Amino acid sequence: MTDDVAPPAPLVLRSVRVGSGGRVADVRVAGGRIAAVGTAVEQPGDRFWHEPGAVLLPGFVDAHVHATQWASDRTRVDVSSARSPEEAADLLRAAVAALPQPVRRNEWVVGRGFRDALWTQPPHRELLESALPGIAVAVVSHDLHAVRLSPAGLARTGHVSGTGLLREREALEATTSVDSDRCPRLVDRWVATALDAAAARGITGVVDYEFADNHTDWMRRIEADDLAVRVRAGVWRPWLGAALDRGLRTGEPVPGSRGQLEVGWFKVIADGSLNTRTAFCHDPYPDQHGPDRHGVLLVPEDELVELMTRASAGGLSPAVHAIGDAANSLVLNAFERVDCPGRIEHAQLVSPGDARRFARPGLVASVQPQHAVADRDVADTMWASRTAHAFPYASLLAAGARLVLGSDAPVSEPAPLQAVADAVRRSDDDRPPWHPEQAIGLSDALAAASGGRRGSAVGDRADLVLLGADPALVPAQDLPQIPVLATLLGGRFTAGNPG
């Protein structure tokens, strides 16, 4: 294998607007990078691309996905519309009844997307058993932090639960067990299809936090075919020792990956989630009692410091999941104690005094704007009186923090222009903006959706997106409808190829 995918023949992008609100110029791409910007940049043998009104931006980077679950999600039964556990069971029963062949006893029926935070009745395994007797059923929650299993599903995964509801570590283990029954090559085809869809939306890079041996999985995929996007693959605790032994370092290319795979961050989950009521908070949840009424702290501070120290000393920067305000405070403490670069994933509820602490050098806040608008009703109920500092993007930016945007796919679909719209507008429906004081400006949102890149200059890698309209001239609610004319990865068309 060569170190990089062979760059295509030089290409001139004719009369494109370079950046939102920028000047119109020709852009020459050669050797996988931007070679020239201006007029009369073409050379003999160049190819040409031209679409009137095209706007050139740095390619979008989805800063947080779970690739296998995102790809597998397309094959699962959607129960997200269910307003009760009974409705979810009915949707599963109807989906199985519509199959051309009966489900075999060794097959799983997998649903996705249930949100029980506002249900008036708790889910129970017997509802799944009544709907699909004897069948192994797993229903993964919208936030990926819980799973409902039928009696047969519990037996298949080896878990015990009187209600069939598993949360956090047990849910992750059960979901991984369900996914492990899939043929890896079949899943790889699903992943390739998902990456093609991402490229069609202008995405040139993703950060993958699938709970798996990610470097092995992605190298297998790269050996089969070139990827439509670049991947930074995260490392989880079970694979930390092997990654350190191999000398993997965050941000470096993985040898033999042809420039398509980079080492990502060491992922640790400090707490749970809002919808599962396990995000670790200073104040209790109104519907929770007992030891978990404040949510769940999955990794105590001293243990987190030990893990972060070990990883960062070996060159792997940590990325720590923190959603509740108490979890964010604790994780910020850990970063200050270890004094290393890294990321805090989600940062959904942040105590006002903690916002400035996100500005420490080398720390990135990786956030998902679709969560802010999709979870507003749950937040108003479960985080009542505290939502002024929930999803506090403007406060974080004002404090000097660096933001990057992602989807947490499959929690929300990778759609960077939708993420930009949500960050700018704080609503994705006809309701007024939710806490508009936490909205951010368009230029900041576009940069955060592009991994921090604020423009395209000579020498930059030619990971680019060409849009059919200038975002600066489009109403915020219409940003998701801007057409993606083409996407280039190192100067290679991955979407909108003119042939």
N, C-alpha and C positions, 0 to 999 in steps of 0.2 A: 504494500500500500504506500502511496505517496502521503506527504504530510497534509496536503490540502487538495480539495477538489480543483481540478484544472479550470482556471477562469475561462469564460467564453471570450470570443472575439470582442475587441473594443466596441463600445456602443456610445452613440451620442443621443442624448435626450434633448430634443429640439424645443426651444422656446417654452421652458417650464418656469413656473414661479417657484423660486428657491426659498422655501419656508413660507409659513402662513404670514401674509402681509409683506413678503419679500419682493425682490426685483425679479424680472423675467430675464432669463439667460439660457444659453446652451450649457449642458453639463456632459462632459466626456468621462466615461467609465472605462478603465483599462486595468488589467492585472488584478481585478477584484476590488479596486479602490477608485475613489473619485480622483481623476487625473487633471481635470481642468474645469473651470467655471468662467463663462464669459461669452465672447463672440468669436467666430472663426476658429473654433477649437478642434474641428474635425481633421482627421488625417486619412491618407489613402487606406482603403480596406475597412474603414469603420462601417458598422451598421447604424441604422437610424431608427428612432422611435419618436412619434409626434402625435399628440392629442391636444387640440385647442383647449386652452384653459386649465391644463393639468398643473397640479401643485405638488412639488417634491418635498417630502418630509423624511427625516430619519425613520427607518423601519420601527414598527411598534414591537415592544418586548412585554410579554405577559410575565410578570414577576412572580407568579405563584400558580402552578397547576399541579394536578395529580394525574399524570398522563394515562396510566392504565385505567384508572377509574373513570376518567373523562371519556376515554374511548369506549369502555365497556358500558358506560351510561346509556349510550345510544341503543343498546340491546335490551335494556331493562324496562319494566313496566312503569310508566309514569303515574304515580299516585299523588302528585303534588297538589292537585285540586281538592283532595279529600279534606272535609271539614270535621271528620270524626274517624275513629278507628274502624267503625262499621263501613263507612264509605270507602276507605282504603281497601278493606277486604273485598268489597263488592267489585272494585275496579280490577283487582287481581283475578277474581273469579271470572269476570267477563273476558279479560285478556286471554286466559287459558282456554276458555270455552271457544274462543275464536280461532285457536290454532288449528291448522289442518290435520295434525296428528295429536293423540293424547300424550301428555307428559309421562316419560318413563320414570320408574321408581328411582333410578340413579341420577336423574337430572334435577337441577335446581330451577326454581321459579324465583326470579329476583326482581324486586320492585325498587323504586327510588323516589326520593323527594318528599317523604312525609314530614310534616311540621306539626308537632303536637303541643307546642308551647301554649297555644290558645284553645286547645281542645278542652271540652268540659268533662270528657270521660277518658281515663287512661287506656292505652292499648293493652291487649292481652293475647297470649299465644293461642288461646282457644278460639278466638275469632278467625285466625288464619287456618286453624284446623277445621273449623266448620265450613269455611269457604273452599278449602282444597284439602280434603281428608287424606292423610298419609303422605302428603307431598312435602319435600324439603323446601321451605319458603324462607327467604331472607328479604327484608325490606329495609333499605339503607336510608337513613334520615337525610334531609336536605343539606345539613351541615356536616355530614360524614362522621359525626361524633356519637351516633347511636344506631343500633340495628335491631329490628324485631325479627324473631325467629319462631317458626312453627315448632311443634314437638319434634317432628322429624328433622328439622333444621338444627335444633339444639343437639340432637343425637349425633348428627353428621359432624358437627364442629366440636363436640365434646364439652359443651358448656351446660351449666345448670342454671335455670332461672324460672322462678314460679310464674312470672308474667311473660317470659319470652323476650323481655326488653334488656338489652345489654348497652352499656355506656362506656365511653372512653377506651381504656386499654383492651377490655374484653371485646368491645365493638370492633376495634381495629383488628384484633386477632381473628375474630369471626369473619369479617369482611375479607381479610387476606386469605383465609381458608377457602371461602367461596370462590374467590378469583383464582386460586391455585388449581382448581379443577379445570380451568380453561387451557386449551392447547396454546403454548406460547406463540407459535407461528400465526395462529388465528388472531390472537390479541395483537401481535405485531401488525397485521393487516389493518385491524381496527385503528391502531395508533397512526399508521401512515395516512389513513383516510381523514382522521381528525387533524393531523398536521397540514394536510392539503387544504382543509376548510379554514384553518387558522391563517395560512398564507393568503388565501382569497380575501381575508379581512385585513391584510396589510401587516400581519405579524411576521417578524423575521427571527424572533428569539423567544424561548420560554425557559423558565426556571422550574424544573420538575422536582417535586417533593413526594413522589410516590414512595410508599413504604415498601421498599424492595432493594435488591442488589442492583441499583440503578445503572452503575457503570457497565456491568455485565450485560444487562438487558439492552442498553442503548448501543453498545458495541455490536451486539448481534444484529440489531436493526440496521446499523450503518453498513455492516458487511453485506447485507442483503440488497441495499439500495441507498442512494443519497437521500438525505432528509430534506424536507421542504422548509425547515427552520433550524436555527442553531439551538442547541440544548445545553443548559447548565444543569447538571444532575446532582441533586442533593445526596448527602450521606447520613444515614441514620445510625443510631447507637449499635445495633447488632453488627454493622459492617464497619464501624469506626476503626477497630484494630487493623483490619485488612487494608483499609484505605491509607492509614498512617504507615503501615509496613511498605506499601507500594510507593510512598512518597507523593501521594496526590496532594495538590495544594490549590486552594480556592482561586479561581480565575485563570488557571493554566490549562492549555489544551491537553486533552488526553491523547497520548501517543497512539498513532495508527487510526485516529478518527477522522482524518482528512479535514481537520478544521471545523468539524460539525459538532463536536462534543467538548465541553469544558467542565472542569471540576467546579461543582457548586459549593453550597454551604453545609455545615454540619447541623442537622435539624434536631431540635429538641422541642417537645410540647410541654409547656409549663402548666397550662390549665385547660379547661374545656371550652364550651361555646355558649353563646347566648340562648339559642333555641333549645338546647338540651339542659339549660339552667345549670351548667357546670363551669362557666367562666368564673374565675375566682375574684370575688368582689369584696370591698370593704363593708358594704351593706348587704343584708340578707335578701334573698328572693322572696316575694310575697307568698308563693305557693309551695315553698320548700320548708321542711322541718328536719330536725336532727342534725347530725354532724356536717351534712353537706348543704346546709341552708345558705352558706356564703359561696357555694360552688365547690369546685374540686381543685386543690393544688396537687399537681401530678409529680412535680419535682421540687423538693425543698431547696431553699437558697444555697445552702452549703454544698449540697450534691450538685446543683447546677453550676456553681463556681468550679467545682472539681472537674466536671465534664468539659466546660468551656476552656479551662486552663489546659487540659490535656490536648484537646483538639487544636486550639490556637497555637500552642507550642509546636505542633507538628505541621502547621501551615493551613489548617482548615478553620476558616472563620465560622463562628456559630450563627445560626438563624433560629431564633427562639420564638415560638408561638406564644403570644400573650394577648388575651382578649379582655379580661376583667381588669378593673383599675388596680386591685391589689396585686394581680399577676404582673401588670406592667411596672408597678413600683418595685416589685421584687426583682424582675429581670433587669431593670435599670440599675438596681443595686449591684447585681452580678456583673454587668458590663463595667461598672466603675471599679469594682474590686479586681477584675481580671485585666482591665485596661487593654482591650483588643478591639479590632474592627468587627463588624458584623451587622446583623439585621434583627429587627423585631417584626415578626409577622403578625399582621392584623391591627394591633394597637387600637382596638375598638372603643374602649372606655378608658380615658386617661384623666387622672386627677389633675386639676388645674396647675398645681405646683410642680407636676412632673413634666409638663410640656417642654420646658426649657432644657430638661435633662436629655431629651432626644437630640439636641444639637451637638452632642459630643463628637469629636472628630472620628470619622470612619464608621459611624452608625447610620443605618438607613431604616426608615419606617416603610415597610412594604404593606400597602393597604389595598382594599378592594371596594371601590365606590358603590358597586351594585349592592353590596351588603347593607350599606347605609340606607338606601331607599327601599330595599326589599324587607328589611327587618325593622322598619320604623315603628310599626304597630306593636311588635313584640317588645322592642326597647321601651316604648312608652308605658307598657304594662310592667315589665320585669325590672326596668331601670328607672322607674318613675322618679321625678325630681332631679335626675342626674343627666338627662339627655342633652343638656347644653354642652357637656363635654364628652359626648359620644360621637365617634367617628369625627374627631376634631381636626380636620385637615387644615383649615385656616389657622387655627391656633398653633399647630405644629410648624407650619411654614413660617409664621410670624416669629416663632421662637428660634428659627434657624435650622430646623430639621430638614433633612433631605427625604423626599417622598418618591416612591416608585409605585406604579399601579399594576394590579393583576386582577385575576378573576376568581382564583381558588377553584378552578374547574375541577369537577363538574358542579360545584356549588352554584356558580353562575357560568354562563357560556363565555368563552374567550371572544370578546367583542370590544376592542380598544376604543372605538369611537363612542360606544355606549358608555364605557367607563369614564371617558372624558366628559361626556354630557352629564352623567350622574354627579361627578365631582364639581362641575360648574353650576349645575342647576339644583341639586339636592332633591330631585323628584323625578320619577319616571312614569308618572300618570297625570291625571287631571287635577290632582290635589296641589295646594300651594307647597312651595319648597319647605322641607323639613329642616329647621334650624339653618336658615339661609346665611346666618353669620359665619357658618363653618364652610361655606362654598369657597372655592379657589378660582383664580383667574384662568382664562383659556391658555395662555402661554405656559403657565406653570403646569397645568393639567396635561398639555401635549408633551412637555418635556418629561413629566413623570411617566407617561404612557410609552415613552421611547427609551426607557432605561436611564434617563437623565440627560440624553443628548438634546441640545437646544438648536441645532442647525446642522447643515451639511457643508463641509469645507474640503478643500483639496487635501488629499492624503487620508481622509476618512475611509473606513471600510464601506463598500457600496452595498450596504444593507439598507434598502430604501423602499418607500412606498409612494406611489403616485395617485393622488386623489383627484376626483372630478370637480371639486369645488374647494374654495379657500375656507377653512373653518372660521376664520375671522369675520367672514361675510355671511355666515349662516346662523340663524337663531339657534340657541342652545338645544331646544327640543328637537331640532332637525339634524343635529350632528350625526346621529347613527345612520341617517339615510344618505350621507355623502357616499357616492360610489367609489370603490377602490378600483382604479383603472389597471394597475399593475403593481407587482411586488418583486423586488430584486434581492437576491441573497448573494453577496459577493459579485454583483453584476450579472448573476444568472437569474432569468425569469423563473419565479415559482408560482406566479399567477399573472394572468393577463398577457401571456406570451403571444406576440403578434405572428409567430411562425417564421 
